[in-house]
Amino acid sequence: MNKRVVITGLGTISPLGNSVSETWTNVLNGVSGVNPLQRLDVNEFPAKVSAEALEFDPEQYMDRKEARKMDRFTQFAVAASQMAVEDANFKITDENAERVGVWIGSGIGGMETYESQFRTFLDKGARRVSPFFVPMMIPDMASGQVSIMLGAKGINSCTVTACASGTNSIGDAFKVIQRGDADVMITGGSEAPITNMSVAGFSSMKALSTNPDPASASRPFDADRNGFVIGEGAGILVIESLESAEARGAKIYGEIVGYGSTGDAYHVTQPAPEGEGGARSMKQAIDDAGLAPEDIDYINAHGTSTEYNDKYETAAIKSVFGDHAYKLAVSSTKSMTGHLLGAAGAVESIFCAKAIEEGILPPTINYETPDPDCDLDYVPNKARKSDVQAILNNSLGFGGHNATLIFKKFVK
């Protein structure tokens, strides 16, 4: 019999703050974390804005010497993991370490490290490339460093599925506990993609918004959207078996009950027509949870503020939920955080947990001009009180990766 899996700890580094409380408060108040592009030379790119973790200082969370051996995405993951474990009031000891795992995804890993070391190679030669280059760059190192720094000796893994990485990682970790291979998992996603090559690549694809106004550039489902805003950060959850949580008297935010993951088999960047792959992922998650579509109260959408995603995700929701699609609340918190790529689904999972805990739905800000193809209830511009019982969270990634999680209010 499958074990029940509950959420007991949350941690985040985001463009809206370096804690869950600050980030969540800003989300509920409709605050945008988008600012003028600062980490790069703005004159090099058509995109003029980004969602940066401007106040992040790694030395608040780790020794300077250790921080210098980590790419920025790994620093984010370590900091958010420390927060989540502290929030869960969980202690890793010699007795339980082998039953505590880490599963943290990243879409592109240490791109900043790759760029800086390649410049060193070109300017100074191969012998000057850092011996830490490879372990700083590889996407699994966020999970590896968190395991090392916290002493977690259970399963240690990393899912790399582009913008679905964080959601897939949480879903994969959920299944680890459900089948009894671990009691506790530290899981989520981390990304630091605001680098010259990343922004250049997305710009060449014409995927990034060229709206120079930070406040209005990210506008999911709005007819005037023209691309996503690139962001950075990490979201980490502590999830554990119900038996483990109850045995130590842990606070429970909610329960994870369903996971779906599918492939489009269609195109490297465009979603399948009418979002059919995303629809299958949602159906799979609902079936896995043992629920009916009508049981879902709210969807935290992938909602990137791009033409194809918003249109086809809306179509997918309609195909799965039928008439109930128009009774659902659907919002995109990327309107405030920007798109955190491999960390997006993890940060959004934190928002789902908080929405269940507090009975309030985050808004889609900058929703001003309705799009006939996007005609659902997107919780426009203001948070809304709602006694939600079940939430669905979508993440869709390049390569045709689709991932869906379902969260429920915990009832013993």
ChimeraX attribute file (.defattr): number of C-alpha atoms within 10 A of each C-alpha:
attribute: neighborCount
match mode: 1-to-1
recipient: residues
	/A:1	6
	/A:2	10
	/A:3	17
	/A:4	17
	/A:5	26
	/A:6	29
	/A:7	26
	/A:8	26
	/A:9	27
	/A:10	32
	/A:11	30
	/A:12	34
	/A:13	30
	/A:14	32
	/A:15	26
	/A:16	28
	/A:17	21
	/A:18	23
	/A:19	18
	/A:20	24
	/A:21	15
	/A:22	14
	/A:23	22
	/A:24	20
	/A:25	14
	/A:26	18
	/A:27	26
	/A:28	20
	/A:29	15
	/A:30	21
	/A:31	18
	/A:32	24
	/A:33	26
	/A:34	27
	/A:35	19
	/A:36	16
	/A:37	20
	/A:38	14
	/A:39	12
	/A:40	14
	/A:41	10
	/A:42	13
	/A:43	9
	/A:44	11
	/A:45	16
	/A:46	17
	/A:47	26
	/A:48	23
	/A:49	27
	/A:50	31
	/A:51	29
	/A:52	27
	/A:53	22
	/A:54	16
	/A:55	12
	/A:56	19
	/A:57	14
	/A:58	18
	/A:59	14
	/A:60	9
	/A:61	16
	/A:62	16
	/A:63	10
	/A:64	11
	/A:65	9
	/A:66	12
	/A:67	17
	/A:68	15
	/A:69	16
	/A:70	23
	/A:71	26
	/A:72	27
	/A:73	29
	/A:74	33
	/A:75	30
	/A:76	30
	/A:77	32
	/A:78	31
	/A:79	26
	/A:80	30
	/A:81	33
	/A:82	22
	/A:83	24
	/A:84	26
	/A:85	22
	/A:86	15
	/A:87	18
	/A:88	22
	/A:89	14
	/A:90	16
	/A:91	12
	/A:92	16
	/A:93	12
	/A:94	10
	/A:95	7
	/A:96	16
	/A:97	19
	/A:98	17
	/A:99	18
	/A:100	25
	/A:101	27
	/A:102	30
	/A:103	31
	/A:104	40
	/A:105	36
	/A:106	37
	/A:107	26
	/A:108	23
	/A:109	26
	/A:110	28
	/A:111	24
	/A:112	22
	/A:113	23
	/A:114	18
	/A:115	16
	/A:116	13
	/A:117	20
	/A:118	16
	/A:119	13
	/A:120	16
	/A:121	15
	/A:122	11
	/A:123	10
	/A:124	11
	/A:125	11
	/A:126	12
	/A:127	9
	/A:128	12
	/A:129	17
	/A:130	14
	/A:131	10
	/A:132	14
	/A:133	18
	/A:134	15
	/A:135	18
	/A:136	26
	/A:137	24
	/A:138	18
	/A:139	26
	/A:140	22
	/A:141	25
	/A:142	34
	/A:143	28
	/A:144	20
	/A:145	20
	/A:146	26
	/A:147	24
	/A:148	11
	/A:149	12
	/A:150	19
	/A:151	18
	/A:152	24
	/A:153	17
	/A:154	20
	/A:155	17
	/A:156	20
	/A:157	21
	/A:158	26
	/A:159	25
	/A:160	23
	/A:161	26
	/A:162	23
	/A:163	30
	/A:164	32
	/A:165	34
	/A:166	39
	/A:167	36
	/A:168	35
	/A:169	30
	/A:170	33
	/A:171	26
	/A:172	21
	/A:173	29
	/A:174	28
	/A:175	20
	/A:176	21
	/A:177	25
	/A:178	21
	/A:179	14
	/A:180	15
	/A:181	15
	/A:182	23
	/A:183	25
	/A:184	33
	/A:185	27
	/A:186	29
	/A:187	34
	/A:188	40
	/A:189	41
	/A:190	40
	/A:191	34
	/A:192	30
	/A:193	26
	/A:194	22
	/A:195	17
	/A:196	16
	/A:197	14
	/A:198	17
	/A:199	21
	/A:200	17
	/A:201	13
	/A:202	16
	/A:203	17
	/A:204	12
	/A:205	10
	/A:206	16
	/A:207	21
	/A:208	27
	/A:209	25
	/A:210	19
	/A:211	19
	/A:212	16
	/A:213	14
	/A:214	18
	/A:215	19
	/A:216	16
	/A:217	30
	/A:218	41
	/A:219	31
	/A:220	33
	/A:221	34
	/A:222	26
	/A:223	19
	/A:224	19
	/A:225	24
	/A:226	20
	/A:227	25
	/A:228	28
	/A:229	31
	/A:230	29
	/A:231	26
	/A:232	28
	/A:233	36
	/A:234	37
	/A:235	35
	/A:236	34
	/A:237	30
	/A:238	27
	/A:239	31
	/A:240	31
	/A:241	25
	/A:242	22
	/A:243	14
	/A:244	15
	/A:245	21
	/A:246	12
	/A:247	9
	/A:248	10
	/A:249	10
	/A:250	19
	/A:251	15
	/A:252	20
	/A:253	24
	/A:254	24
	/A:255	24
	/A:256	26
	/A:257	25
	/A:258	23
	/A:259	28
	/A:260	26
	/A:261	25
	/A:262	19
	/A:263	19
	/A:264	23
	/A:265	12
	/A:266	13
	/A:267	11
	/A:268	12
	/A:269	13
	/A:270	16
	/A:271	26
	/A:272	19
	/A:273	15
	/A:274	19
	/A:275	24
	/A:276	21
	/A:277	26
	/A:278	31
	/A:279	26
	/A:280	22
	/A:281	27
	/A:282	30
	/A:283	23
	/A:284	20
	/A:285	24
	/A:286	24
	/A:287	16
	/A:288	15
	/A:289	18
	/A:290	11
	/A:291	16
	/A:292	11
	/A:293	16
	/A:294	14
	/A:295	15
	/A:296	23
	/A:297	20
	/A:298	26
	/A:299	22
	/A:300	27
	/A:301	28
	/A:302	28
	/A:303	30
	/A:304	29
	/A:305	30
	/A:306	24
	/A:307	20
	/A:308	17
	/A:309	24
	/A:310	25
	/A:311	22
	/A:312	24
	/A:313	29
	/A:314	23
	/A:315	22
	/A:316	23
	/A:317	25
	/A:318	18
	/A:319	17
	/A:320	19
	/A:321	19
	/A:322	13
	/A:323	11
	/A:324	15
	/A:325	25
	/A:326	14
	/A:327	15
	/A:328	20
	/A:329	24
	/A:330	28
	/A:331	27
	/A:332	28
	/A:333	29
	/A:334	32
	/A:335	32
	/A:336	30
	/A:337	32
	/A:338	30
	/A:339	27
	/A:340	33
	/A:341	31
	/A:342	37
	/A:343	36
	/A:344	33
	/A:345	35
	/A:346	34
	/A:347	30
	/A:348	25
	/A:349	27
	/A:350	23
	/A:351	25
	/A:352	28
	/A:353	25
	/A:354	20
	/A:355	26
	/A:356	25
	/A:357	18
	/A:358	13
	/A:359	15
	/A:360	18
	/A:361	27
	/A:362	31
	/A:363	27
	/A:364	30
	/A:365	29
	/A:366	22
	/A:367	22
	/A:368	13
	/A:369	12
	/A:370	13
	/A:371	16
	/A:372	11
	/A:373	15
	/A:374	18
	/A:375	16
	/A:376	21
	/A:377	15
	/A:378	25
	/A:379	20
	/A:380	21
	/A:381	19
	/A:382	15
	/A:383	18
	/A:384	16
	/A:385	12
	/A:386	15
	/A:387	15
	/A:388	21
	/A:389	19
	/A:390	23
	/A:391	24
	/A:392	23
	/A:393	25
	/A:394	27
	/A:395	32
	/A:396	34
	/A:397	25
	/A:398	17
	/A:399	18
	/A:400	22
	/A:401	26
	/A:402	31
	/A:403	33
	/A:404	31
	/A:405	31
	/A:406	26
	/A:407	25
	/A:408	25
	/A:409	22
	/A:410	17
	/A:411	7
	/A:412	4
